Amino acid sequence: MGSELLALLEKEAAAERDRVLAEARAQAEEIRAAAEGQARQVVESQRQQQEAALRTSRARAQGTAHLAAQALLLEEKDRTITEVFRRAKEALDQVLHDRARYAPVLGRLIEEGLQGFNGPVIIEAHPDDVALVKGQLEGSGIRRTLAQQDANWQPEVRSAADVRGGVRLASPDGRYVVLNTLASRLERARPTLASEVARTLWR
């Protein structure tokens, strides 16, 4: 009888042990599966973050490279346009030194400047150009044309060292002044000419 009870107790203990072990294994499997799932989520999240960071870094690098390229292009355009105007100024300087070519140009500059006046006018020119201005006033008939319009139109020619390559015209009271030189005309035309040069070179 005692041996049978002992055997029964051992059997129940073994069954309980097996049940506890089975539950423990099941819990361990659940924990392992949950841990693996969480690990996969962490790995996937890190992968997505890394890819997003890589895309952001690539986009930033491309943007920086694009801005750098644009800056270089603008710098090159500015350098080219500056060179074009430097050569234009050199060409104008050559005209100034060629008195035969410069005389009729000076005459046109005087005529254009006089269009804004309707009375007595003072014409200022570089000391080297004073005689040339007087010659243009007489030879081109500008003075005669003015006299026909108004007998009081008697242009007075004065020397002015700060005027080069053209004339500065002013009313006697100094209220109305027109600077009409080759350099000033080139500078006034610079914005329009720069746009045309840019379109021609980079269209």
Buried (B, 14 or more C-beta within 10 A) or exposed (E): EEEEEEEEEEEEEEEEEEEEEEEEEEEEEEEEEEEEEEEEEEEEEEEEEEEEEEEEEEEEEEEEEEEEEEEEEEEEBEEBBEEBBEEBBEEBBEBBEEEEEBBEBBBEBBBBBBEEBEEBBBBBBBEEBBEBBBBBBEEBBBBEEBEEEEEEBEBEBEEBEEBBBBBBBBBEEEEBEBBBBBBBBBEEEBEEBBEEBBEEEEE
